[in-house]
Amino acid sequence: MGRVDCGTYWGVTQVADATVPTARKSFPRTAACLPEIFDFMQRFFVQSGIGDEHRMPMQFAVEELFTNLVKYSRGGTREILLDMKREAGRLVVSLTDFDVEPFDIRAVPDVNVNAKLHERRPGGLGIHLLKRMVDDVGYEYADGRSTTTFVKELE
């Protein structure tokens, strides 16, 4: 099967008197796209001057959520949109899934990491870690469109 052209948008958005580096790209709904997602994110980080200490948490967050959307989003058949921007000392990254039921990771219960191994249930550890690696998680849902936003403070 041939490579899918995802329609990349790279640009700078003018906001008042400041410039905001932005990047947007849609990815096919498959975990096979993860290397392309990481490459896309890395190019944005370099272009936007995002330090190494902030890259790994955001890459982990995107990998975890993207994988969950691919595996578990009911109804989802369209590509998943990744938006990134650096603004006011923050890195803001959003994943938007279309034609799906709501999935707010903020409502996923924390994992009891102190429980004995035989008392634990599979699942949830990735989201548990994700919520601790970023500074804020936002969520919006409207008309079948589910958007999760991660924020990492850069200063």
N, C-alpha and C positions, 0 to 999 in steps of 0.2 A: 504494500500500500504506500502511496506517495506521501510526502510531507505536506501538512496542512499549512496554508498561509493564514496566520492569525490576525493580520491587520494591525500591526504595531503603530502606536502613536507615541512619539517622543516629543517633548516640547517644554517650553517654559511659559507659565501662565503669569500674566502681569496682574498683581494684586496691589492696589493703591500705588505706593512708590517702591514696593519690593518685588523681586522676582521669586517665583516659587517653582523649583524644578519638579516636574511631574513626568510620570510614565504610565502608560495604560496598554494592556494587551489581553486578548482573550486566548484561552487555552482549551483544547479539546478535553473532554471529560474522560481522562485516562491517566493513571499514575505514571505511564510511560513518558508523560510530558514533564515530570519533575526535573530532569536535568536541564531542559530548556527554560523552565521557570527559574531555576537557580542562576542560570547564565543571564537571563533578563534582569533579575534582581541585582546581580553582581555589577552589571554594566551601569545600572541606575545608581548604586551605592558609590561607585568610583566617580561617575559624572557629577554626583551631588555632594561629594566630600563626606560621606558617611563613614565614620571610623569602624575599624574591625570589631571593637567591643560591642557595637550595636547591631552588627550584621547577623551574627549567629542566632540571637533570640528571635529576630524577625523572620529569618529563613526557617527556623524550627516552627514558628507559629503558622506560616504559610503552608509548609509541608503538612503539618498535622491537620489543619482545617481543610486544605485541598483534598487530601486523602480521604477524610471523613465525608466530604461532599460527594466525591466520586463513588464511595462505597455505599453510603446510606441515604442520600437525598432522594426522597420519594418523588417521582415524577420528572426529575431532572434529565433532560436529554440535550440541552443546549450547552454551548461552551461556557466556561467559568471566567469571569472578568477579574483581572488583577489590576488594581490602581495603587500607585505609590506617589507620595509627595513629601517634600521636606518644607516645613513651614514653621516659623516662629520657634526655632529651637527644638522641633519635634519631627519625628519620622512617622508618617501616617500611612498605613497600608490597609487596603480593603479588598475583600473577595466578595464578589456578587454572583449568586446562583439564580437562575431564572426558571420560572414555571415549576416551582417546588413548594413543598409545605414548609412552615416555619421551623427553624433549628437555631435556637439561641444558646450558644455554648455557655453563656453566663448562668443558665438554669441547670447545667449539668452539675450534679453534686460532687463535692470534693471527694477524693479517694482517701481512705484511711491508710496512710502509708505506714502506720505503726501496727496495723493488724498482722497477725501471723499469716504466713503464706497460705495455709490451708483454709483460712477464713476469708481470703480475698476472692473477688469475682473478677473475671477477665474484663478488660475494657476500662476506658476512662482515664487511664494514667497520662496519656498524651495531652489531653485537654487540661487535666490537672496541672501538669508542668507548664503548658502554654500560658495559662492564666497567671502563673507566677513569674514568667520570663518577660512579660510585657508590662508597661505601666498602666495601661487602660484598655478595656475591651468594650466596644460599642456594638449595638445591633439595631437594625431596622428591617421591618418587613411590611411590604405593601404590594398588593395585586400579584402575588406569586413570586415576587422578587425579594430575595433574602440577602442582606448585606451585613457582613461582620467586619468591623474595623478594629485594628490593633494600633496602639500608639506607644512609641518609645521616646522618652525624653532624651535629648541629645546633650543637654547642658546640666 
